[in-house]
Amino acid sequence: MLKRLFVKNFTVFAEADFEFGPGLNVVVGTNGTGKSHVLKLGYAVLNCQERRLKALSPQKSYEEGQSTANSPKPRPLDFADLDEKLVKILRPAPSHASEFIRRGAMPQEAIVEYEVSDTEYTRMPPGRLAISPNSSRETPLQQSPTVMNKLAASLAAPVFIPAKEILTLGWMRPASGQLKLPLDDSYLDLLNQLSGLPLQQPEPAAAAALEQLTSILGGEVEEDNGRFYLVFPKEQRLDMNMVAEGLRKFGTLQKLLANGSLTPKSTLFWDEPEANLNPALLKKLAAVLAELARQGFQIVLATHSLFLLKELHVLAQQPDMPIRYFGLYKGPDGATDVERTNDLEELTHVTALDEELEQTARFQRVLDNEDTHAKHS
């Protein structure tokens, strides 16, 4: 899981430190404060790490990491492609990592440090990426073979769900082999994860959430030749283009849990899950996310929705419901600052709350004026 991100002069951040918890991590802030950047950076870090660990078999890494039978030699975990993955995920123009350096930063260098842990929260030394105008330099993690094998066994590929729905875009997978698609890598990564067949025995920790999702959808999501369908009892099915866009979000989550792409070993990053959901469905989504958090899933989501924040705050009163909030806001120098708390009431920079309170006051004044006019007419 993702334990920590520290960034300096990266995109809109002069300096920011994110200590993530094992359950729900909620990032809030107004437009332009870097919420999506935080999620995509965390996703890129875990994506690169998982692929690197998968490439090194535990037995091979152990044998190559020893100088003698009783003398383990630390073996570097090389993240040489992290800058390349960030370019493919954030898609700057021009397509170069130097675009991540904050405008006006002195010196002209962006720093990213990251820490990961296994499911037992063993702390690892941080990895480090330094980006200058002409090059990127990676400091690989140094780990013993034992720790590396432990990491490989405890970490699975992360999942990133973008704000836009994905289940009607199955055509992109075959098309990506021939065409340059104007979309970031997270879409293709997600489509690849959605393509797997459902497991006969899904992850036990996902059982309750899957039951909730199937009840909401009235059926299950299946794939057939690159197209996704909502399949109802008695084998009736509906093409995803004919399913409400908000419900496709539930379908995406259901498919990922059913085919084993999303487990407690894989961190879920979700950008604006509230898009196209009415309050009734948003309440149900909050319940599903809370259930996953209680079952040991790490979730990092970014939201503008005060309704979702309130619902998660209510659910957080239940036992074994880990939640952490990160409030992003513009500091005096124009760079984004971050505050962290485990209690929504302690979050001082919540633009959605400020705007709702102001709107409530304006709405009440209109009602008062209408009452006054009615009395004098």
HELIX and SHEET records of a PDB file:
HELIX    1   1 LYS A   35  ALA A   55  1                                  21    
HELIX    2   2 PRO A   58  GLU A   64  1                                   7    
HELIX    3   3 LEU A   82  LEU A   90  1                                   9    
HELIX    4   4 ALA A   97  PHE A  100  5                                   4    
HELIX    5   5 PRO A  145  SER A  154  1                                  10    
HELIX    6   6 MET A  172  ALA A  175  1                                   4    
HELIX    7   7 ASP A  185  LEU A  194  1                                  10    
HELIX    8   8 PRO A  204  ALA A  206  5                                   3    
HELIX    9   9 ALA A  207  LEU A  217  1                                  11    
HELIX   10  10 PRO A  233  GLU A  235  5                                   3    
HELIX   11  11 MET A  240  MET A  242  5                                   3    
HELIX   12  12 GLU A  245  ALA A  258  1                                  14    
HELIX   13  13 PRO A  279  ARG A  294  1                                  16    
HELIX   14  14 LEU A  306  LEU A  315  1                                  10    
HELIX   15  15 LEU A  344  GLU A  346  5                                   3    
HELIX   16  16 THR A  351  HIS A  376  1                                  26    
SHEET    1   A 5 PHE A  13  GLU A  19  0                                        
SHEET    2   A 5 LEU A   2  PHE A  10 -1                                        
SHEET    3   A 5 ALA A 110  VAL A 116 -1                                        
SHEET    4   A 5 GLY A 127  ILE A 131 -1                                        
SHEET    5   A 5 SER A 136  THR A 139 -1                                        
SHEET    1   B 6 VAL A 159  ILE A 161  0                                        
SHEET    2   B 6 LEU A 268  ASP A 271  1                                        
SHEET    3   B 6 ILE A 299  THR A 303  1                                        
SHEET    4   B 6 LEU A  24  GLY A  29  1                                        
SHEET    5   B 6 ILE A 323  LYS A 330  1                                        
SHEET    6   B 6 THR A 336  THR A 341 -1                                        
SHEET    1   C 2 GLN A  66  THR A  68  0                                        
SHEET    2   C 2 SER A  71  PRO A  72 -1                                        
SHEET    1   D 2 ARG A  75  LEU A  77  0                                        
SHEET    2   D 2 LEU A 141  GLN A 143 -1                                        
SHEET    1   E 3 GLU A 220  ASP A 224  0                                        
SHEET    2   E 3 ARG A 227  VAL A 231 -1                                        
SHEET    3   E 3 ARG A 237  ASP A 239 -1                                        
END                                                                             
